[in-house]
Amino acid sequence: MLGKGVVGGGGGTKAPKPSFVSYVRPEEIHTNEKEVTEKEVTLHLLPGEQLLCEASTVLKYVQEDSCQHGVYGRLVCTDFKIAFLGDDESALDNDETQFKNKVVGENDITLHCVDQIYGVFDEKKKTLFGQLKKYPEKLIIHCKDLRVFQFCLRYTKEEEVKRIVSGIIHHTQAPKLLKRLFLFSYATAAQNNTVTDPKNHTIMFDTLKDWCWELERTKGNMKYKAVSVNEGYKVCERLPAYFVVPTPLPEENVQRFQGHGIPVSASGNPKRYNSTEFWDTDIKWFSLLESSSWLDIIRRCLKKAIEITECMEAQNMNVLLLEENASDLCCLISSLVQLMMDPHCRTRIGFQSLIQKEWVMGGHCFLDRCNHLRQNDKEEVPVFLLFLDCVWQLVHQHPPAFEFTETYLTVLSDSLYIPIFSTFFFNSPHQKDTNMGREGQDTQSKPLNLLTVWDWSVQFEPKAQTLLKNPLYVEKPKLDKGQRKGMRFKHQRQLSLPLTQSKSSPKRGFFREETDHLIKNLLGKRISKLINSSDELQDNFREFYDSWHSKPTDYHGLLLPHIEGPEIKVWAQRYLRWIPEAQILGGSRVATMSKLLEMIEEVQSLQEKIDERHHSQQAPQAEAPCLLRNSARLSSLFPFALLQRHSSKPVLPTSGWKALGDEDDLAKREDEFVDLGDV
């Protein structure tokens, strides 16, 4: 009966509508509960993680070839994650996949990654929040990484349904205090845990020595100096403890600047002020997201970065970026400019150091912008994701210029919601130091040591980490001492004087207007319109832009993106990775990358044989993941999806399901905000 019945349908005398066909086999429905208990999978907890509530006999829908079937198991909620533990591990685990996260499994959802929760009542889908008078027969969880999990609670005991649904709603949606984040529980419990290399050679810019090293690297020490006047955050809590000021400025004079932000400058001759006027035309900035104009916003950011680069490179101008609090657009635009001008920032270590300097030490409000505390939805804006998408455009257009891959950018965006790393969970260095016991701490208490996201060994095994490094990267040729003397990097963004908070025009509503989340609109059918849209470049840097693109690309010199409409593309790996219909067998650059890695592996093998003949003791080279040896098995969304396997990831409803009936899409029913359309 259930083979054609309504999954999650209500009782009563009313005949249920044919919602959608369930491909749950009768033998799965009537599984003996005693057998299920014997097959229960052990829940693995992190240090400091506690189980809060759980429910058994939960049916998780699994997508296979545009059809759904169910897998029984336990649904649990801890103070770190929501997890589904399938009774049949073989149906959920993918042994073929070597790109596994050691912290978060593919059936785990960190509490911070939950975006919206819906319940299905008598075939009607409603948003769940607060205290419930009635509990749903089906639970749908939308995640910020664009996964959608669907659980049927029809066969779960009523008291367990109440506990698990109430627990999930409370622990994902209720406002939290900073000290109640799992970050602190984990740090306290894992005090004695050792990490391979916490900094991983990434410059953290939390010491005066780091800033001096950066000035030395960029030759900025001729005009700037690193100062420690804000040590202990005596001048400004928005500034880092150490930053850079012009050399002629006496250090004691900095103390009179009691500001809230950082003006941003670069070396040059004349002075030019560059504010956020390019956003003036976008009074309704969030409405662009609502209408799926994400690609146009990316193009505008890249265009502004090129304009600033032209001022510095062609006109030899200083550029000062001004923004209220200087922690959103300043971080984004200045980072893009450095990425275009400084080849060191295109290495993995350089890129991580850039984020540390401009975003972490620059005071980007990660806590508010990611809404980790669930205290103010209006402040939640994907600024850092916007930056990563802009970087992806450059990586996609100029692969040999970057040491890291798009997979690296994807997992970096996922790491925003993993609360064991401190990198993306504070609004400022002062807030971090204060709450970790480093500022004004009790002499008897020991400050907490937090993990940094840059130690990738915490999340991935060595073989998986090879997918973060770009084999197409063109190494910079080594120069002799004579050649090095003549080399000098022209421009580098430096942190300068504290900035007095400016009054912005009421019309400039950057991050002020409220709209729906980006992740609900990005996959809509309207996104196709943006791919073909293009504005004519009529700016004064057209000559500079065209001149650069007319010459052969120097991957270790100035790097500019193409910004015409069709050149700005959808970051498919991040946004479409859970949708089977979006996968292309052997598509994208997977085939090329696979063949290249196969050749690298063969060369390494031959080299080892040569070394053996010469009785060399050379250490063996790292192997390429074995999955890459057969490109026919790979899809365009590798390594997050494989075509020739049963998918265990829940996915967004697609057009393939529509053929089952007129009203078969519960994930869309009565949800005016989610317009997925045809992907």
Residue pairs with C-beta under 8 A, 6 or more apart in sequence:
2 22
2 24
2 26
2 29
3 21
3 22
3 23
3 24
3 25
3 26
4 18
4 21
4 22
5 16
5 22
6 16
6 17
6 18
6 19
6 20
6 22
6 123
7 19
7 20
7 22
7 24
7 59
7 138
7 152
7 154
8 19
8 120
8 123
8 136
8 137
8 138
8 152
8 153
8 154
8 666
9 16
9 19
9 122
9 123
9 137
10 16
10 121
10 122
10 123
10 137
16 123
17 123
17 663
18 661
18 663
18 664
19 123
19 661
19 663
19 664
19 666
20 657
20 660
20 661
20 664
20 665
20 666
21 660
21 661
21 664
22 68
22 70
23 67
23 68
23 69
23 70
24 59
24 69
24 70
25 69
28 69
28 70
28 71
28 72
29 155
31 72
31 87
33 57
36 56
36 57
36 72
36 87
37 56
39 87
39 88
40 74
40 85
40 87
41 73
41 74
41 85
41 86
41 87
41 89
42 85
43 51
43 74
43 76
43 78
43 83
43 85
45 51
45 78
46 80
46 103
46 186
46 190
46 420
47 186
47 189
47 190
47 193
48 182
48 185
48 186
48 187
48 188
48 189
48 190
49 78
49 79
49 80
49 81
49 182
49 185
49 186
50 78
50 79
50 185
51 76
51 77
51 78
52 77
52 78
52 79
52 167
52 171
53 76
53 77
53 163
53 164
53 166
53 167
54 74
54 75
54 76
54 77
54 160
54 163
54 164
55 74
55 75
55 76
55 153
55 156
55 157
55 160
55 161
55 163
55 164
56 74
56 156
56 157
56 160
57 72
57 155
57 156
57 157
58 72
58 73
58 74
58 75
58 84
58 151
58 152
58 153
58 155
58 156
58 164
59 70
59 71
59 72
59 151
59 152
59 153
59 154
59 155
60 70
60 71
60 72
60 73
60 75
60 84
60 86
60 107
60 149
60 150
60 151
60 152
60 650
61 68
61 69
61 70
61 150
61 151
61 152
61 650
62 68
62 69
62 70
62 71
62 91
62 92
62 646
62 647
62 648
62 650
63 580
63 647
63 649
63 650
63 651
64 646
64 647
65 580
66 580
66 581
66 654
66 656
66 657
70 152
71 86
71 87
71 88
71 91
71 92
72 86
72 87
72 88
73 84
73 85
73 86
73 87
73 88
73 92
74 84
74 85
74 87
75 82
75 83
75 84
75 151
75 164
76 82
76 83
76 84
76 85
76 164
77 83
77 164
77 167
77 168
77 171
79 111
79 171
79 182
79 185
80 110
80 111
80 182
80 186
80 419
81 104
81 108
81 109
81 110
81 111
82 108
82 109
82 111
82 114
82 141
82 168
82 172
83 105
83 107
83 108
83 109
84 92
84 107
84 149
84 151
85 107
86 92
86 107
91 646
91 648
92 106
92 107
92 648
93 648
94 106
94 642
94 645
94 648
96 627
96 642
96 645
97 627
97 639
97 642
98 461
98 463
98 464
98 625
98 626
98 627
98 639
99 407
99 460
99 464
99 467
99 625
99 639
99 640
100 106
100 460
100 461
100 464
101 411
101 414
101 459
101 460
102 458
102 459
102 460
102 461
103 418
103 420
103 458
103 459
104 110
104 414
104 418
106 648
106 649
107 648
109 141
109 143
109 147
109 149
110 417
110 418
110 419
111 171
111 172
111 182
111 419
112 144
112 370
112 372
112 416
112 417
112 418
112 419
113 143
113 144
113 145
113 417
114 141
114 142
114 143
114 144
114 168
114 172
114 173
115 142
115 143
115 144
115 517
115 519
115 520
116 127
116 141
116 142
116 520
117 127
117 128
117 129
117 139
117 140
117 141
117 142
117 168
117 169
117 172
117 173
118 125
118 126
118 127
118 128
118 139
118 140
118 141
118 142
118 671
119 125
119 126
119 128
119 132
119 135
119 136
119 137
119 138
119 139
119 140
119 165
120 126
120 136
120 137
120 138
120 139
120 140
120 666
121 134
121 136
121 137
123 666
123 669
124 669
124 670
125 140
125 666
125 667
125 668
125 669
125 670
125 671
126 136
126 670
128 136
128 139
128 165
128 169
129 169
129 173
130 169
131 166
132 165
132 166
132 169
135 153
135 158
135 161
135 162
135 165
136 153
136 165
137 152
137 153
137 154
138 150
138 151
138 152
138 153
138 154
138 666
139 150
139 151
139 153
139 165
139 168
140 148
140 149
140 150
140 151
140 666
140 667
141 148
141 149
141 150
141 151
141 168
142 148
142 519
142 520
143 149
144 416
144 417
144 517
144 519
145 413
145 414
145 417
146 519
146 522
146 523
146 574
146 575
146 577
146 578
146 652
147 578
147 649
147 650
147 651
148 578
148 650
148 651
148 652
148 667
149 650
150 650
150 667
153 161
153 164
153 165
156 164
172 374
173 374
174 374
175 373
175 374
175 375
176 372
176 373
176 374
176 375
177 373
178 367
178 373
178 431
178 435
179 435
181 372
181 373
181 419
181 425
182 419
182 420
183 419
183 420
183 421
183 422
183 425
183 450
184 435
184 448
186 419
186 420
187 422
187 436
187 448
187 449
187 450
187 451
188 448
191 446
191 448
191 449
195 451
195 455
195 457
195 458
196 455
196 457
197 455
197 457
198 451
198 452
198 455
199 452
199 454
199 455
200 349
200 352
200 452
200 454
200 455
200 456
201 349
202 349
202 352
202 353
202 356
202 452
202 454
203 210
203 213
203 214
203 349
203 353
203 356
203 357
204 210
204 353
204 356
204 360
204 452
205 211
205 214
205 240
205 242
205 353
205 356
205 357
205 360
205 361
206 240
206 241
206 242
206 361
206 429
207 242
208 226
208 228
208 242
210 242
211 226
211 242
211 243
211 244
212 221
212 226
214 220
214 357
214 492
215 221
215 224
215 225
215 226
215 244
215 494
217 344
217 489
218 342
218 489
218 492
219 488
219 489
220 244
220 267
220 492
220 494
222 247
223 246
223 247
223 267
224 244
224 245
224 246
224 247
224 494
224 496
225 244
225 245
225 246
225 247
226 242
226 243
226 244
227 242
227 243
227 244
227 245
227 251
227 254
228 241
228 242
229 235
229 251
229 252
229 254
229 255
230 236
230 239
230 240
230 241
230 242
230 243
230 254
231 241
231 242
232 241
232 439
233 239
233 241
233 430
233 433
233 439
234 255
235 254
235 255
235 257
235 258
235 498
236 257
236 258
236 259
236 260
236 498
237 428
237 430
237 431
238 259
238 260
238 261
238 262
238 325
238 327
238 363
238 428
238 430
238 498
239 259
239 262
239 363
239 495
239 498
240 361
240 362
240 363
240 429
240 495
241 429
241 433
243 262
243 361
243 495
243 496
244 494
244 495
244 496
245 251
245 254
245 496
245 497
246 496
249 497
254 497
254 498
257 497
257 498
257 499
257 500
258 498
258 500
259 497
259 498
259 499
259 500
259 501
260 325
260 498
260 499
260 500
260 501
261 323
261 324
261 325
261 326
261 327
261 330
261 363
261 498
261 499
261 501
262 326
262 330
262 362
262 363
262 495
262 496
262 498
262 499
263 320
263 321
263 322
263 326
263 496
263 497
263 499
264 319
264 320
264 321
264 326
264 330
264 334
264 493
264 494
264 495
264 496
265 318
265 319
265 320
265 493
265 494
265 496
266 312
266 318
266 319
266 337
266 491
266 492
266 493
266 494
267 318
267 490
267 491
267 492
268 311
268 312
268 315
268 316
268 317
268 318
268 319
268 491
269 316
269 317
269 318
270 315
270 316
270 317
270 318
271 317
271 318
271 320
272 311
272 317
272 318
272 319
272 320
273 320
273 322
274 308
274 311
274 319
274 320
274 321
274 322
275 321
275 322
275 323
276 322
276 323
276 329
276 508
276 510
278 300
278 303
278 304
279 285
279 329
279 508
279 510
280 507
280 508
282 288
282 300
282 510
283 507
283 508
283 509
283 513
284 509
284 513
285 297
285 509
285 510
285 511
285 513
286 513
286 514
286 515
287 513
287 515
288 294
288 296
288 297
289 297
289 515
289 516
289 518
289 521
290 515
290 516
290 521
291 521
291 526
292 521
292 522
292 524
292 526
292 527
292 530
293 530
294 389
294 518
294 521
294 522
294 527
294 530
295 527
295 530
295 531
295 568
295 569
295 570
296 530
296 533
296 568
297 386
298 386
298 389
298 390
298 393
298 568
299 535
299 563
299 565
299 568
301 332
301 333
301 336
301 386
301 390
302 336
302 390
302 393
302 561
302 563
302 568
303 537
303 539
303 563
304 333
305 333
305 336
305 337
305 340
305 390
306 340
306 541
306 544
306 545
306 560
306 561
306 563
307 539
307 541
308 319
308 321
308 333
308 337
309 337
309 340
309 341
309 558
309 560
310 541
310 544
310 545
311 317
311 319
312 318
312 319
312 337
312 341
312 490
312 491
313 341
313 490
313 491
313 544
313 558
314 541
314 544
321 329
321 330
321 333
321 334
322 330
322 499
322 502
323 329
323 330
324 501
324 502
324 504
325 363
325 501
326 362
326 363
326 499
327 362
327 363
327 364
327 365
328 364
328 365
328 369
328 381
328 383
328 510
328 511
329 510
330 362
331 358
331 359
331 362
331 364
331 383
331 387
332 383
332 386
332 387
332 390
334 358
334 493
335 354
335 355
335 358
335 359
335 387
336 387
336 390
336 391
337 493
338 345
338 354
338 358
338 492
338 493
339 345
339 346
339 351
339 354
339 391
339 394
339 559
340 394
340 558
340 559
340 560
340 561
341 490
341 491
341 558
341 559
342 350
342 489
342 492
343 401
343 476
343 555
343 556
343 557
343 559
344 350
345 351
345 353
345 354
346 401
346 402
346 403
346 559
347 403
347 404
348 403
348 404
348 408
348 468
348 469
351 391
351 403
351 404
352 454
357 495
358 364
358 493
359 366
359 384
359 387
360 423
360 429
361 429
361 495
362 495
363 427
363 428
363 429
364 383
364 384
364 427
365 379
365 427
365 428
366 372
366 384
366 416
366 423
366 424
366 425
366 426
366 427
367 373
367 425
367 426
367 427
367 431
368 376
368 379
368 380
368 427
369 379
369 380
369 381
369 382
369 383
369 384
370 380
370 384
370 416
370 417
370 424
371 377
371 379
371 380
372 419
372 425
377 514
378 512
378 514
379 511
380 517
381 511
382 518
383 511
384 413
384 416
384 424
385 413
385 416
385 518
388 409
388 412
388 413
389 571
389 574
391 409
392 406
392 409
392 571
392 574
393 561
393 567
393 568
393 569
394 401
394 402
394 559
394 561
395 402
395 404
395 405
395 406
395 409
396 406
396 569
396 571
397 561
397 562
397 567
398 553
398 555
398 559
398 561
399 470
399 472
399 473
399 589
400 472
400 473
400 474
400 555
401 473
401 474
401 553
401 555
401 556
401 559
402 470
402 473
403 469
403 470
403 473
404 468
404 469
404 470
405 467
405 468
405 469
405 470
406 571
406 573
406 574
407 467
407 468
407 573
407 639
408 468
408 469
409 574
410 573
410 574
410 577
410 640
411 459
411 460
411 468
412 453
413 574
415 421
415 423
415 424
415 453
415 459
416 424
418 453
418 459
419 425
420 451
420 458
421 450
421 451
421 452
421 453
421 458
422 432
422 436
422 450
422 451
422 452
423 452
423 453
423 454
424 453
426 432
426 435
430 439
432 438
433 439
434 440
436 447
436 448
436 450
437 445
437 446
437 447
437 448
438 447
441 447
451 458
456 465
456 468
457 465
460 468
462 622
463 622
463 623
463 625
464 625
464 639
466 622
466 623
466 624
466 625
467 625
467 639
471 593
471 596
471 597
471 600
472 593
472 596
474 555
474 556
476 556
479 487
504 510
516 673
520 673
520 674
521 675
522 575
523 575
523 576
523 579
523 652
523 676
523 677
523 679
524 675
524 676
524 677
525 675
525 676
525 677
525 678
526 675
526 677
527 570
530 565
530 568
531 565
531 566
531 568
531 569
531 570
532 565
532 566
533 565
534 564
534 565
534 566
535 565
537 545
537 563
537 564
545 560
548 558
548 560
549 560
549 562
553 559
561 567
570 576
572 582
572 588
572 636
572 637
573 637
573 640
576 582
576 637
576 679
577 637
577 640
577 641
578 640
578 641
578 649
578 650
578 651
578 652
579 651
579 652
579 654
579 679
580 641
580 643
580 647
580 651
580 654
581 654
581 655
581 656
581 679
582 636
582 637
582 679
583 635
583 636
583 637
583 641
583 643
584 635
584 636
585 632
585 634
585 635
585 636
585 643
586 631
586 632
586 634
586 635
586 636
587 635
587 636
588 636
588 637
590 631
590 634
590 635
590 636
590 638
591 631
591 634
593 628
594 628
594 629
594 630
594 631
594 634
595 631
597 624
597 628
598 624
598 628
598 629
600 624
601 623
601 624
601 629
604 621
604 623
607 621
608 618
608 620
608 621
611 618
625 639
627 633
627 634
627 638
627 639
627 642
628 634
633 642
633 643
633 644
634 642
634 643
635 641
635 642
635 643
641 647
641 649
652 667
652 676
652 679
653 665
653 667
653 668
653 676
654 676
654 679
655 678
655 679
657 664
657 665
658 664
658 665
663 669
667 674
668 674
668 676
